[in-house]
């Protein structure tokens, strides 16, 4: 009986680990861009949840506040982004963080 229980336990653990329930799986987000900053983009999805994603500047060059996008993220980093809607009067809003050192 112990052998059967051990085999069943190993099977259940293996099934759980291979099922894709880990935290590092990719997630699709559809929503509105509320902030485009220096290597960061904020997207509010249709349910109202806000995502702050790290991104390289080259992926953000054609993205502006107010755009409707479909984005893929993994571990808080933007993997891909596609514009699916542009407001009539979208104005680019870019926030640049600067550090000033005073001696």
N, C-alpha and C positions, 0 to 999 in steps of 0.2 A: 504494500500500500504506500509506503514512503517513496518508493521508486516512482510510482505513478504520479504522486503529488509533486515530486521534484521535476519530472518531465513536464507536467502541466504548468508549473510555475515558470519554467524556462520558456515554454511556448508562449505564455501570456506576456511575459516581459519582452520577448522578441517581437511579438505582434504589436505591442504598444510602441516600442521604439521605431519600428518601421512604418507606422501608420501616418507619420507626418504631423504628429501633434506637438512637435517641438516649437520653441519660440522663434527659431530662426527661419521659418518658412516665409516665402514671398507673399505679399498682400497687395491686392488691387484696391485703389482708392479713386472714387469719382466724386468730384466736388469743385468748389470755387477757390481760386488762389486769393488769399487775403493778405499775403506779404511775400515780397521777393527781396531778399537781402543778400548780404555778402556770404555766399556759400550756404544759404539756407532758404527754404521755401516753406510757407505755411499754407496748408490746404484744409478747408472746412468741408467735410463730406455732407451728403444729403441728410444725414441724421443729426448733424450739428457737432459731431466730434471733430476736434482740431488735431492735425498732425503737423509737427515741426520736423522737417526732414533736412538732413545734410545733403548738399548737392554740389557738384563741380559747376563752376561758372558757365562752362560751355553748354550745359544742359538748360541753363536758365536764360540764355541770351534772347530767346524769342518769347519768353513768358512774362506777362504783366499782371498786376493786380486786377481782379475782376474776371479773368479768363476762367472758363469751365475746362477742366482737364480730367484726364484719366491717367493716373500715375501708378507705378509699381514701386513698392518699397520693401527693403529687407534690412532688418536690424536698425531702423531709424535712418537709413540712407536711401536716397532716391536712385532707383535703378533705371527707370524709363518714365518719360512723360509725353503725353500727346494732347494737343489742344483740340477740344471738341466743340468749343463755343467761345466767341469773342463778343463782348458787349459793344454796343454801338459807339459809345464814347469812352473806350478804355484808355486810361492814361497810365503810362508806366510810372511805377513808384519803386525806386531802388533805394535801399538803405545801406549805407556803407559805414562800417565800424572802423574808426581810426583811433589809434593810441598815440597820445602826445606825451613825450617824456620831457619834464622840466628839471633842469639841474639847479 
